[in-house]
Amino acid sequence: MKQIEVQILQQSYLLACPEGQEARLLDAVERVDTAMTQIRDTGKVRARDRIAVLAALNLAFEVADREAAAAQAAHAQPAEVLASAPQESAGEERLSQLLLRLDEALGDDGRVS
């Protein structure tokens, strides 16, 4: 197994990677770093662990959304697929509400009040 050194949110990590999977790992690192950087750059969240949790939630939500859309598309007629487009914005709204509730529950130091 190969080891690759990567940077996520300006911190180095040494990751194990199966041979031939380097590009996939680097793509995943890029997605995580981008998600964490966007959250940090909003200026609302400072604690690194809290940024990581929010980024993980965002990425997991995106994956779940894609899986649900793919499953729905596999079983839907073309007109039903077009009608389902507004549900994506409803999902984004649910995520925003979840993040607001998480922000309220956690204090400025990233700990539950």
Biopython code that builds the backbone (N, CA, C, O; Angstrom):
import numpy as np
from Bio.PDB.StructureBuilder import StructureBuilder

atoms = [
    (1, "MET", "N", (0.851, -1.169, 0.000)),
    (1, "MET", "CA", (0.000, 0.000, 0.000)),
    (1, "MET", "C", (0.899, 1.235, 0.000)),
    (1, "MET", "O", (1.880, 1.319, 0.739)),
    (2, "LYS", "N", (0.537, 2.170, -0.838)),
    (2, "LYS", "CA", (1.302, 3.400, -0.994)),
    (2, "LYS", "C", (0.853, 4.432, 0.040)),
    (2, "LYS", "O", (-0.298, 4.414, 0.476)),
    (3, "GLN", "N", (1.752, 5.325, 0.430)),
    (3, "GLN", "CA", (1.396, 6.415, 1.328)),
    (3, "GLN", "C", (1.551, 7.737, 0.584)),
    (3, "GLN", "O", (2.525, 7.960, -0.135)),
    (4, "ILE", "N", (0.566, 8.600, 0.778)),
    (4, "ILE", "CA", (0.566, 9.900, 0.114)),
    (4, "ILE", "C", (0.398, 10.980, 1.172)),
    (4, "ILE", "O", (-0.461, 10.876, 2.047)),
    (5, "GLU", "N", (1.222, 12.014, 1.088)),
    (5, "GLU", "CA", (1.072, 13.156, 1.990)),
    (5, "GLU", "C", (0.185, 14.184, 1.306)),
    (5, "GLU", "O", (0.426, 14.557, 0.158)),
    (6, "VAL", "N", (-0.846, 14.642, 2.017)),
    (6, "VAL", "CA", (-1.797, 15.609, 1.472)),
    (6, "VAL", "C", (-1.982, 16.753, 2.461)),
    (6, "VAL", "O", (-1.587, 16.658, 3.623)),
    (7, "GLN", "N", (-2.577, 17.817, 1.988)),
    (7, "GLN", "CA", (-2.893, 18.981, 2.820)),
    (7, "GLN", "C", (-4.410, 19.156, 2.832)),
    (7, "GLN", "O", (-5.042, 19.216, 1.777)),
    (8, "ILE", "N", (-4.985, 19.237, 4.018)),
    (8, "ILE", "CA", (-6.398, 19.552, 4.183)),
    (8, "ILE", "C", (-6.476, 20.691, 5.182)),
    (8, "ILE", "O", (-6.018, 20.571, 6.318)),
    (9, "LEU", "N", (-7.051, 21.779, 4.752)),
    (9, "LEU", "CA", (-7.162, 22.977, 5.566)),
    (9, "LEU", "C", (-5.795, 23.365, 6.145)),
    (9, "LEU", "O", (-5.662, 23.678, 7.328)),
    (10, "GLN", "N", (-4.802, 23.333, 5.279)),
    (10, "GLN", "CA", (-3.430, 23.734, 5.581)),
    (10, "GLN", "C", (-2.759, 22.880, 6.663)),
    (10, "GLN", "O", (-1.839, 23.332, 7.345)),
    (11, "GLN", "N", (-3.233, 21.649, 6.806)),
    (11, "GLN", "CA", (-2.606, 20.715, 7.748)),
    (11, "GLN", "C", (-2.238, 19.458, 6.965)),
    (11, "GLN", "O", (-3.022, 18.976, 6.147)),
    (12, "SER", "N", (-1.042, 18.932, 7.220)),
    (12, "SER", "CA", (-0.559, 17.758, 6.498)),
    (12, "SER", "C", (-1.086, 16.470, 7.105)),
    (12, "SER", "O", (-1.203, 16.335, 8.323)),
    (13, "TYR", "N", (-1.403, 15.521, 6.222)),
    (13, "TYR", "CA", (-1.838, 14.186, 6.616)),
    (13, "TYR", "C", (-1.124, 13.181, 5.734)),
    (13, "TYR", "O", (-0.968, 13.399, 4.532)),
    (14, "LEU", "N", (-0.693, 12.085, 6.327)),
    (14, "LEU", "CA", (-0.095, 10.993, 5.586)),
    (14, "LEU", "C", (-1.147, 9.894, 5.490)),
    (14, "LEU", "O", (-1.536, 9.314, 6.503)),
    (15, "LEU", "N", (-1.610, 9.607, 4.267)),
    (15, "LEU", "CA", (-2.710, 8.678, 4.060)),
    (15, "LEU", "C", (-2.240, 7.435, 3.318)),
    (15, "LEU", "O", (-1.430, 7.522, 2.395)),
    (16, "ALA", "N", (-2.748, 6.288, 3.722)),
    (16, "ALA", "CA", (-2.495, 5.047, 3.001)),
    (16, "ALA", "C", (-3.434, 4.998, 1.802)),
    (16, "ALA", "O", (-4.595, 5.397, 1.887)),
    (17, "CYS", "N", (-2.907, 4.499, 0.678)),
    (17, "CYS", "CA", (-3.694, 4.468, -0.554)),
    (17, "CYS", "C", (-3.373, 3.199, -1.327)),
    (17, "CYS", "O", (-2.204, 2.900, -1.568)),
    (18, "PRO", "N", (-4.406, 2.444, -1.721)),
    (18, "PRO", "CA", (-4.147, 1.264, -2.547)),
    (18, "PRO", "C", (-3.503, 1.668, -3.875)),
    (18, "PRO", "O", (-3.795, 2.738, -4.411)),
    (19, "GLU", "N", (-2.642, 0.822, -4.395)),
    (19, "GLU", "CA", (-1.986, 1.088, -5.680)),
    (19, "GLU", "C", (-3.045, 1.333, -6.750)),
    (19, "GLU", "O", (-4.046, 0.621, -6.830)),
    (20, "GLY", "N", (-2.806, 2.350, -7.567)),
    (20, "GLY", "CA", (-3.706, 2.668, -8.663)),
    (20, "GLY", "C", (-4.899, 3.519, -8.268)),
    (20, "GLY", "O", (-5.702, 3.879, -9.129)),
    (21, "GLN", "N", (-5.039, 3.851, -6.991)),
    (21, "GLN", "CA", (-6.187, 4.637, -6.527)),
    (21, "GLN", "C", (-5.794, 6.060, -6.125)),
    (21, "GLN", "O", (-6.575, 6.770, -5.492)),
    (22, "GLU", "N", (-4.591, 6.464, -6.492)),
    (22, "GLU", "CA", (-4.085, 7.766, -6.086)),
    (22, "GLU", "C", (-4.973, 8.908, -6.576)),
    (22, "GLU", "O", (-5.255, 9.838, -5.820)),
    (23, "ALA", "N", (-5.413, 8.847, -7.824)),
    (23, "ALA", "CA", (-6.240, 9.923, -8.382)),
    (23, "ALA", "C", (-7.565, 10.044, -7.627)),
    (23, "ALA", "O", (-8.026, 11.152, -7.351)),
    (24, "ARG", "N", (-8.166, 8.918, -7.298)),
    (24, "ARG", "CA", (-9.434, 8.948, -6.553)),
    (24, "ARG", "C", (-9.233, 9.533, -5.161)),
    (24, "ARG", "O", (-10.055, 10.316, -4.685)),
    (25, "LEU", "N", (-8.139, 9.150, -4.513)),
    (25, "LEU", "CA", (-7.862, 9.678, -3.177)),
    (25, "LEU", "C", (-7.620, 11.178, -3.238)),
    (25, "LEU", "O", (-8.145, 11.927, -2.414)),
    (26, "LEU", "N", (-6.829, 11.619, -4.209)),
    (26, "LEU", "CA", (-6.541, 13.048, -4.341)),
    (26, "LEU", "C", (-7.816, 13.844, -4.658)),
    (26, "LEU", "O", (-7.967, 14.978, -4.202)),
    (27, "ASP", "N", (-8.727, 13.254, -5.434)),
    (27, "ASP", "CA", (-10.008, 13.904, -5.706)),
    (27, "ASP", "C", (-10.808, 14.040, -4.412)),
    (27, "ASP", "O", (-11.398, 15.089, -4.151)),
    (28, "ALA", "N", (-10.828, 12.982, -3.604)),
    (28, "ALA", "CA", (-11.548, 13.039, -2.327)),
    (28, "ALA", "C", (-10.934, 14.085, -1.399)),
    (28, "ALA", "O", (-11.656, 14.829, -0.736)),
    (29, "VAL", "N", (-9.611, 14.142, -1.352)),
    (29, "VAL", "CA", (-8.922, 15.147, -0.528)),
    (29, "VAL", "C", (-9.288, 16.545, -0.995)),
    (29, "VAL", "O", (-9.543, 17.429, -0.177)),
    (30, "GLU", "N", (-9.316, 16.749, -2.305)),
    (30, "GLU", "CA", (-9.684, 18.059, -2.861)),
    (30, "GLU", "C", (-11.104, 18.445, -2.449)),
    (30, "GLU", "O", (-11.352, 19.596, -2.092)),
    (31, "ARG", "N", (-12.030, 17.496, -2.494)),
    (31, "ARG", "CA", (-13.420, 17.789, -2.112)),
    (31, "ARG", "C", (-13.518, 18.156, -0.632)),
    (31, "ARG", "O", (-14.206, 19.109, -0.266)),
    (32, "VAL", "N", (-12.829, 17.396, 0.209)),
    (32, "VAL", "CA", (-12.868, 17.665, 1.649)),
    (32, "VAL", "C", (-12.219, 19.013, 1.948)),
    (32, "VAL", "O", (-12.764, 19.809, 2.712)),
    (33, "ASP", "N", (-11.069, 19.269, 1.353)),
    (33, "ASP", "CA", (-10.381, 20.535, 1.583)),
    (33, "ASP", "C", (-11.232, 21.710, 1.120)),
    (33, "ASP", "O", (-11.319, 22.724, 1.814)),
    (34, "THR", "N", (-11.854, 21.585, -0.035)),
    (34, "THR", "CA", (-12.715, 22.655, -0.548)),
    (34, "THR", "C", (-13.902, 22.896, 0.377)),
    (34, "THR", "O", (-14.222, 24.042, 0.692)),
    (35, "ALA", "N", (-14.551, 21.827, 0.813)),
    (35, "ALA", "CA", (-15.707, 21.950, 1.704)),
    (35, "ALA", "C", (-15.310, 22.616, 3.021)),
    (35, "ALA", "O", (-16.013, 23.500, 3.512)),
    (36, "MET", "N", (-14.186, 22.191, 3.586)),
    (36, "MET", "CA", (-13.744, 22.759, 4.860)),
    (36, "MET", "C", (-13.310, 24.210, 4.694)),
    (36, "MET", "O", (-13.587, 25.040, 5.560)),
    (37, "THR", "N", (-12.641, 24.519, 3.607)),
    (37, "THR", "CA", (-12.188, 25.886, 3.356)),
    (37, "THR", "C", (-13.380, 26.830, 3.197)),
    (37, "THR", "O", (-13.365, 27.944, 3.721)),
    (38, "GLN", "N", (-14.410, 26.388, 2.477)),
    (38, "GLN", "CA", (-15.598, 27.224, 2.301)),
    (38, "GLN", "C", (-16.253, 27.524, 3.644)),
    (38, "GLN", "O", (-16.660, 28.658, 3.897)),
    (39, "ILE", "N", (-16.355, 26.526, 4.497)),
    (39, "ILE", "CA", (-16.971, 26.726, 5.810)),
    (39, "ILE", "C", (-16.116, 27.677, 6.648)),
    (39, "ILE", "O", (-16.638, 28.601, 7.272)),
    (40, "ARG", "N", (-14.800, 27.447, 6.660)),
    (40, "ARG", "CA", (-13.904, 28.317, 7.425)),
    (40, "ARG", "C", (-13.963, 29.751, 6.936)),
    (40, "ARG", "O", (-13.946, 30.687, 7.737)),
    (41, "ASP", "N", (-14.033, 29.928, 5.619)),
    (41, "ASP", "CA", (-14.006, 31.269, 5.038)),
    (41, "ASP", "C", (-15.282, 32.058, 5.277)),
    (41, "ASP", "O", (-15.293, 33.273, 5.077)),
    (42, "THR", "N", (-16.358, 31.405, 5.700)),
    (42, "THR", "CA", (-17.565, 32.160, 6.048)),
    (42, "THR", "C", (-17.320, 32.992, 7.286)),
    (42, "THR", "O", (-17.997, 33.996, 7.509)),
    (43, "GLY", "N", (-16.341, 32.576, 8.107)),
    (43, "GLY", "CA", (-15.992, 33.318, 9.307)),
    (43, "GLY", "C", (-16.871, 33.008, 10.499)),
    (43, "GLY", "O", (-16.645, 33.536, 11.587)),
    (44, "LYS", "N", (-17.880, 32.152, 10.312)),
    (44, "LYS", "CA", (-18.803, 31.846, 11.403)),
    (44, "LYS", "C", (-18.303, 30.701, 12.284)),
    (44, "LYS", "O", (-18.678, 30.595, 13.451)),
    (45, "VAL", "N", (-17.458, 29.853, 11.717)),
    (45, "VAL", "CA", (-16.981, 28.674, 12.443)),
    (45, "VAL", "C", (-15.471, 28.732, 12.492)),
    (45, "VAL", "O", (-14.820, 28.932, 11.466)),
    (46, "ARG", "N", (-14.908, 28.558, 13.676)),
    (46, "ARG", "CA", (-13.453, 28.641, 13.826)),
    (46, "ARG", "C", (-12.820, 27.330, 14.240)),
    (46, "ARG", "O", (-11.691, 27.034, 13.849)),
    (47, "ALA", "N", (-13.534, 26.540, 15.028)),
    (47, "ALA", "CA", (-12.962, 25.298, 15.552)),
    (47, "ALA", "C", (-12.802, 24.284, 14.416)),
    (47, "ALA", "O", (-13.752, 23.979, 13.695)),
    (48, "ARG", "N", (-11.586, 23.777, 14.276)),
    (48, "ARG", "CA", (-11.259, 22.851, 13.190)),
    (48, "ARG", "C", (-12.142, 21.604, 13.218)),
    (48, "ARG", "O", (-12.570, 21.128, 12.166)),
    (49, "ASP", "N", (-12.421, 21.070, 14.411)),
    (49, "ASP", "CA", (-13.248, 19.862, 14.484)),
    (49, "ASP", "C", (-14.684, 20.148, 14.078)),
    (49, "ASP", "O", (-15.338, 19.305, 13.463)),
    (50, "ARG", "N", (-15.171, 21.315, 14.413)),
    (50, "ARG", "CA", (-16.533, 21.694, 14.028)),
    (50, "ARG", "C", (-16.611, 21.895, 12.516)),
    (50, "ARG", "O", (-17.592, 21.495, 11.889)),
    (51, "ILE", "N", (-15.598, 22.504, 11.936)),
    (51, "ILE", "CA", (-15.532, 22.668, 10.481)),
    (51, "ILE", "C", (-15.561, 21.292, 9.816)),
    (51, "ILE", "O", (-16.256, 21.093, 8.820)),
    (52, "ALA", "N", (-14.809, 20.353, 10.367)),
    (52, "ALA", "CA", (-14.759, 19.000, 9.796)),
    (52, "ALA", "C", (-16.120, 18.321, 9.860)),
    (52, "ALA", "O", (-16.532, 17.667, 8.902)),
    (53, "VAL", "N", (-16.820, 18.469, 10.981)),
    (53, "VAL", "CA", (-18.144, 17.855, 11.116)),
    (53, "VAL", "C", (-19.115, 18.465, 10.115)),
    (53, "VAL", "O", (-19.853, 17.737, 9.451)),
    (54, "LEU", "N", (-19.125, 19.778, 9.996)),
    (54, "LEU", "CA", (-20.024, 20.429, 9.054)),
    (54, "LEU", "C", (-19.702, 20.036, 7.613)),
    (54, "LEU", "O", (-20.613, 19.812, 6.816)),
    (55, "ALA", "N", (-18.427, 19.951, 7.276)),
    (55, "ALA", "CA", (-18.039, 19.531, 5.932)),
    (55, "ALA", "C", (-18.478, 18.093, 5.674)),
    (55, "ALA", "O", (-18.978, 17.777, 4.594)),
    (56, "ALA", "N", (-18.290, 17.221, 6.664)),
    (56, "ALA", "CA", (-18.714, 15.826, 6.512)),
    (56, "ALA", "C", (-20.222, 15.737, 6.317)),
    (56, "ALA", "O", (-20.699, 14.956, 5.494)),
    (57, "LEU", "N", (-20.968, 16.532, 7.066)),
    (57, "LEU", "CA", (-22.424, 16.546, 6.897)),
    (57, "LEU", "C", (-22.809, 17.031, 5.504)),
    (57, "LEU", "O", (-23.678, 16.444, 4.858)),
    (58, "ASN", "N", (-22.171, 18.088, 5.044)),
    (58, "ASN", "CA", (-22.464, 18.600, 3.705)),
    (58, "ASN", "C", (-22.174, 17.549, 2.638)),
    (58, "ASN", "O", (-22.993, 17.325, 1.747)),
    (59, "LEU", "N", (-21.019, 16.910, 2.725)),
    (59, "LEU", "CA", (-20.645, 15.903, 1.732)),
    (59, "LEU", "C", (-21.561, 14.684, 1.799)),
    (59, "LEU", "O", (-21.952, 14.146, 0.763)),
    (60, "ALA", "N", (-21.906, 14.246, 3.004)),
    (60, "ALA", "CA", (-22.810, 13.109, 3.152)),
    (60, "ALA", "C", (-24.191, 13.449, 2.603)),
    (60, "ALA", "O", (-24.840, 12.604, 1.986)),
    (61, "PHE", "N", (-24.637, 14.668, 2.824)),
    (61, "PHE", "CA", (-25.934, 15.090, 2.314)),
    (61, "PHE", "C", (-25.913, 15.086, 0.784)),
    (61, "PHE", "O", (-26.878, 14.648, 0.157)),
    (62, "GLU", "N", (-24.832, 15.564, 0.182)),
    (62, "GLU", "CA", (-24.717, 15.552, -1.280)),
    (62, "GLU", "C", (-24.777, 14.131, -1.824)),
    (62, "GLU", "O", (-25.453, 13.878, -2.822)),
    (63, "VAL", "N", (-24.081, 13.206, -1.184)),
    (63, "VAL", "CA", (-24.087, 11.807, -1.618)),
    (63, "VAL", "C", (-25.490, 11.225, -1.499)),
    (63, "VAL", "O", (-25.974, 10.575, -2.425)),
    (64, "ALA", "N", (-26.145, 11.454, -0.360)),
    (64, "ALA", "CA", (-27.494, 10.937, -0.154)),
    (64, "ALA", "C", (-28.461, 11.537, -1.166)),
    (64, "ALA", "O", (-29.346, 10.844, -1.667)),
    (65, "ASP", "N", (-28.298, 12.813, -1.468)),
    (65, "ASP", "CA", (-29.153, 13.477, -2.453)),
    (65, "ASP", "C", (-28.967, 12.847, -3.830)),
    (65, "ASP", "O", (-29.943, 12.590, -4.536)),
    (66, "ARG", "N", (-27.724, 12.601, -4.209)),
    (66, "ARG", "CA", (-27.451, 11.977, -5.514)),
    (66, "ARG", "C", (-28.022, 10.567, -5.574)),
    (66, "ARG", "O", (-28.609, 10.173, -6.582)),
    (67, "GLU", "N", (-27.852, 9.813, -4.500)),
    (67, "GLU", "CA", (-28.377, 8.447, -4.470)),
    (67, "GLU", "C", (-29.904, 8.445, -4.580)),
    (67, "GLU", "O", (-30.479, 7.627, -5.299)),
    (68, "ALA", "N", (-30.552, 9.358, -3.869)),
    (68, "ALA", "CA", (-32.009, 9.446, -3.922)),
    (68, "ALA", "C", (-32.466, 9.860, -5.319)),
    (68, "ALA", "O", (-33.432, 9.308, -5.847)),
    (69, "ALA", "N", (-31.780, 10.820, -5.911)),
    (69, "ALA", "CA", (-32.138, 11.271, -7.258)),
    (69, "ALA", "C", (-31.940, 10.154, -8.275)),
    (69, "ALA", "O", (-32.763, 9.976, -9.173)),
    (70, "ALA", "N", (-30.847, 9.399, -8.135)),
    (70, "ALA", "CA", (-30.587, 8.289, -9.059)),
    (70, "ALA", "C", (-31.644, 7.207, -8.907)),
    (70, "ALA", "O", (-32.123, 6.666, -9.904)),
    (71, "ALA", "N", (-32.014, 6.884, -7.670)),
    (71, "ALA", "CA", (-33.039, 5.872, -7.441)),
    (71, "ALA", "C", (-34.378, 6.338, -7.990)),
    (71, "ALA", "O", (-35.114, 5.553, -8.587)),
    (72, "GLN", "N", (-34.694, 7.602, -7.792)),
    (72, "GLN", "CA", (-35.952, 8.144, -8.281)),
    (72, "GLN", "C", (-35.962, 8.169, -9.805)),
    (72, "GLN", "O", (-36.973, 7.835, -10.424)),
    (73, "ALA", "N", (-34.853, 8.561, -10.409)),
    (73, "ALA", "CA", (-34.767, 8.616, -11.864)),
    (73, "ALA", "C", (-34.900, 7.228, -12.475)),
    (73, "ALA", "O", (-35.456, 7.080, -13.563)),
    (74, "ALA", "N", (-34.397, 6.220, -11.790)),
    (74, "ALA", "CA", (-34.480, 4.855, -12.301)),
    (74, "ALA", "C", (-35.916, 4.352, -12.337)),
    (74, "ALA", "O", (-36.247, 3.487, -13.148)),
    (75, "HIS", "N", (-36.767, 4.880, -11.473)),
    (75, "HIS", "CA", (-38.145, 4.412, -11.384)),
    (75, "HIS", "C", (-39.163, 5.417, -11.920)),
    (75, "HIS", "O", (-40.354, 5.110, -11.970)),
    (76, "ALA", "N", (-38.723, 6.605, -12.321)),
    (76, "ALA", "CA", (-39.652, 7.661, -12.706)),
    (76, "ALA", "C", (-39.794, 7.766, -14.214)),
    (76, "ALA", "O", (-38.893, 7.403, -14.970)),
    (77, "GLN", "N", (-40.925, 8.264, -14.624)),
    (77, "GLN", "CA", (-41.142, 8.635, -16.017)),
    (77, "GLN", "C", (-40.457, 9.973, -16.232)),
    (77, "GLN", "O", (-40.210, 10.678, -15.253)),
    (78, "PRO", "N", (-40.137, 10.361, -17.468)),
    (78, "PRO", "CA", (-39.465, 11.646, -17.701)),
    (78, "PRO", "C", (-40.200, 12.838, -17.083)),
    (78, "PRO", "O", (-39.546, 13.723, -16.533)),
    (79, "ALA", "N", (-41.512, 12.895, -17.151)),
    (79, "ALA", "CA", (-42.249, 14.020, -16.571)),
    (79, "ALA", "C", (-42.098, 14.048, -15.060)),
    (79, "ALA", "O", (-42.052, 15.124, -14.465)),
    (80, "GLU", "N", (-42.021, 12.870, -14.425)),
    (80, "GLU", "CA", (-41.854, 12.810, -12.971)),
    (80, "GLU", "C", (-40.481, 13.305, -12.552)),
    (80, "GLU", "O", (-40.338, 13.923, -11.496)),
    (81, "VAL", "N", (-39.480, 13.042, -13.361)),
    (81, "VAL", "CA", (-38.131, 13.512, -13.050)),
    (81, "VAL", "C", (-38.102, 15.033, -13.072)),
    (81, "VAL", "O", (-37.515, 15.650, -12.182)),
    (82, "LEU", "N", (-38.723, 15.646, -14.071)),
    (82, "LEU", "CA", (-38.764, 17.110, -14.132)),
    (82, "LEU", "C", (-39.529, 17.677, -12.948)),
    (82, "LEU", "O", (-39.152, 18.718, -12.410)),
    (83, "ALA", "N", (-40.584, 17.017, -12.539)),
    (83, "ALA", "CA", (-41.380, 17.510, -11.406)),
    (83, "ALA", "C", (-40.623, 17.408, -10.094)),
    (83, "ALA", "O", (-40.956, 18.107, -9.137)),
    (84, "SER", "N", (-39.612, 16.553, -10.029)),
    (84, "SER", "CA", (-38.887, 16.367, -8.780)),
    (84, "SER", "C", (-37.809, 17.420, -8.557)),
    (84, "SER", "O", (-37.245, 17.471, -7.464)),
    (85, "ALA", "N", (-37.499, 18.254, -9.529)),
    (85, "ALA", "CA", (-36.431, 19.243, -9.391)),
    (85, "ALA", "C", (-36.601, 20.161, -8.188)),
    (85, "ALA", "O", (-35.602, 20.440, -7.525)),
    (86, "PRO", "N", (-37.805, 20.654, -7.856)),
    (86, "PRO", "CA", (-37.925, 21.529, -6.685)),
    (86, "PRO", "C", (-37.563, 20.840, -5.379)),
    (86, "PRO", "O", (-37.243, 21.524, -4.407)),
    (87, "GLN", "N", (-37.599, 19.515, -5.317)),
    (87, "GLN", "CA", (-37.256, 18.817, -4.085)),
    (87, "GLN", "C", (-35.799, 19.023, -3.707)),
    (87, "GLN", "O", (-35.457, 18.968, -2.525)),
    (88, "GLU", "N", (-34.931, 19.261, -4.689)),
    (88, "GLU", "CA", (-33.526, 19.502, -4.371)),
    (88, "GLU", "C", (-33.378, 20.778, -3.544)),
    (88, "GLU", "O", (-32.605, 20.806, -2.587)),
    (89, "SER", "N", (-34.106, 21.828, -3.901)),
    (89, "SER", "CA", (-33.996, 23.054, -3.118)),
    (89, "SER", "C", (-34.598, 22.847, -1.726)),
    (89, "SER", "O", (-34.140, 23.451, -0.756)),
    (90, "ALA", "N", (-35.625, 21.994, -1.624)),
    (90, "ALA", "CA", (-36.182, 21.678, -0.307)),
    (90, "ALA", "C", (-35.132, 20.948, 0.535)),
    (90, "ALA", "O", (-35.030, 21.177, 1.740)),
    (91, "GLY", "N", (-34.362, 20.079, -0.097)),
    (91, "GLY", "CA", (-33.290, 19.374, 0.612)),
    (91, "GLY", "C", (-32.214, 20.332, 1.080)),
    (91, "GLY", "O", (-31.697, 20.209, 2.190)),
    (92, "GLU", "N", (-31.880, 21.284, 0.231)),
    (92, "GLU", "CA", (-30.890, 22.286, 0.618)),
    (92, "GLU", "C", (-31.414, 23.121, 1.784)),
    (92, "GLU", "O", (-30.659, 23.486, 2.685)),
    (93, "GLU", "N", (-32.710, 23.420, 1.759)),
    (93, "GLU", "CA", (-33.316, 24.179, 2.852)),
    (93, "GLU", "C", (-33.246, 23.388, 4.152)),
    (93, "GLU", "O", (-32.953, 23.951, 5.207)),
    (94, "ARG", "N", (-33.513, 22.089, 4.084)),
    (94, "ARG", "CA", (-33.428, 21.245, 5.281)),
    (94, "ARG", "C", (-32.009, 21.243, 5.825)),
    (94, "ARG", "O", (-31.809, 21.304, 7.038)),
    (95, "LEU", "N", (-31.018, 21.174, 4.935)),
    (95, "LEU", "CA", (-29.626, 21.196, 5.379)),
    (95, "LEU", "C", (-29.302, 22.532, 6.038)),
    (95, "LEU", "O", (-28.636, 22.566, 7.072)),
    (96, "SER", "N", (-29.763, 23.626, 5.454)),
    (96, "SER", "CA", (-29.517, 24.941, 6.051)),
    (96, "SER", "C", (-30.124, 25.030, 7.440)),
    (96, "SER", "O", (-29.506, 25.563, 8.362)),
    (97, "GLN", "N", (-31.336, 24.509, 7.588)),
    (97, "GLN", "CA", (-31.978, 24.521, 8.900)),
    (97, "GLN", "C", (-31.205, 23.667, 9.900)),
    (97, "GLN", "O", (-31.050, 24.050, 11.060)),
    (98, "LEU", "N", (-30.725, 22.519, 9.453)),
    (98, "LEU", "CA", (-29.925, 21.654, 10.318)),
    (98, "LEU", "C", (-28.658, 22.359, 10.766)),
    (98, "LEU", "O", (-28.289, 22.293, 11.939)),
    (99, "LEU", "N", (-27.993, 23.031, 9.843)),
    (99, "LEU", "CA", (-26.756, 23.742, 10.180)),
    (99, "LEU", "C", (-27.027, 24.893, 11.144)),
    (99, "LEU", "O", (-26.227, 25.142, 12.046)),
    (100, "LEU", "N", (-28.146, 25.599, 10.963)),
    (100, "LEU", "CA", (-28.499, 26.672, 11.897)),
    (100, "LEU", "C", (-28.746, 26.119, 13.289)),
    (100, "LEU", "O", (-28.309, 26.707, 14.279)),
    (101, "ARG", "N", (-29.448, 24.985, 13.374)),
    (101, "ARG", "CA", (-29.709, 24.383, 14.674)),
    (101, "ARG", "C", (-28.409, 23.913, 15.321)),
    (101, "ARG", "O", (-28.240, 24.022, 16.536)),
    (102, "LEU", "N", (-27.490, 23.389, 14.507)),
    (102, "LEU", "CA", (-26.197, 22.969, 15.033)),
    (102, "LEU", "C", (-25.425, 24.173, 15.543)),
    (102, "LEU", "O", (-24.812, 24.106, 16.608)),
    (103, "ASP", "N", (-25.444, 25.273, 14.798)),
    (103, "ASP", "CA", (-24.777, 26.495, 15.239)),
    (103, "ASP", "C", (-25.343, 26.991, 16.562)),
    (103, "ASP", "O", (-24.598, 27.430, 17.439)),
    (104, "GLU", "N", (-26.679, 26.920, 16.703)),
    (104, "GLU", "CA", (-27.314, 27.365, 17.937)),
    (104, "GLU", "C", (-26.931, 26.469, 19.117)),
    (104, "GLU", "O", (-26.734, 26.949, 20.233)),
    (105, "ALA", "N", (-26.830, 25.169, 18.858)),
    (105, "ALA", "CA", (-26.531, 24.221, 19.926)),
    (105, "ALA", "C", (-25.080, 24.319, 20.384)),
    (105, "ALA", "O", (-24.772, 24.074, 21.550)),
    (106, "LEU", "N", (-24.196, 24.676, 19.465)),
    (106, "LEU", "CA", (-22.779, 24.774, 19.790)),
    (106, "LEU", "C", (-22.434, 26.222, 20.087)),
    (106, "LEU", "O", (-22.880, 27.129, 19.384)),
    (107, "GLY", "N", (-21.660, 26.436, 21.102)),
    (107, "GLY", "CA", (-21.228, 27.791, 21.428)),
    (107, "GLY", "C", (-20.123, 28.242, 20.488)),
    (107, "GLY", "O", (-19.762, 27.521, 19.558)),
    (108, "ASP", "N", (-19.589, 29.422, 20.725)),
    (108, "ASP", "CA", (-18.509, 29.950, 19.894)),
    (108, "ASP", "C", (-17.259, 29.085, 19.933)),
    (108, "ASP", "O", (-16.453, 29.101, 19.003)),
    (109, "ASP", "N", (-17.105, 28.329, 21.019)),
    (109, "ASP", "CA", (-15.924, 27.480, 21.147)),
    (109, "ASP", "C", (-16.133, 26.105, 20.531)),
    (109, "ASP", "O", (-15.250, 25.253, 20.630)),
    (110, "GLY", "N", (-17.290, 25.860, 19.890)),
    (110, "GLY", "CA", (-17.537, 24.585, 19.241)),
    (110, "GLY", "C", (-18.014, 23.495, 20.187)),
    (110, "GLY", "O", (-18.002, 22.317, 19.828)),
    (111, "ARG", "N", (-18.433, 23.868, 21.380)),
    (111, "ARG", "CA", (-18.909, 22.896, 22.358)),
    (111, "ARG", "C", (-20.375, 23.132, 22.662)),
    (111, "ARG", "O", (-20.877, 24.252, 22.563)),
    (112, "VAL", "N", (-21.046, 22.065, 23.031)),
    (112, "VAL", "CA", (-22.454, 22.170, 23.357)),
    (112, "VAL", "C", (-22.618, 23.049, 24.582)),
    (112, "VAL", "O", (-21.935, 22.871, 25.591)),
    (113, "SER", "N", (-23.551, 24.015, 24.476)),
    (113, "SER", "CA", (-23.768, 24.960, 25.575)),
    (113, "SER", "C", (-24.507, 24.302, 26.718)),
    (113, "SER", "O", (-24.777, 24.947, 27.731)),
]
sb = StructureBuilder()
sb.init_structure("model")
sb.init_model(0)
sb.init_chain("A")
sb.init_seg("    ")
for serial, (resi, resn, name, xyz) in enumerate(atoms, 1):
    if name == "N":
        sb.init_residue(resn, " ", resi, " ")
    sb.init_atom(name, np.array(xyz, "f"), 0.0, 1.0, " ", f" {name:<3s}", serial, name[0])
structure = sb.get_structure()
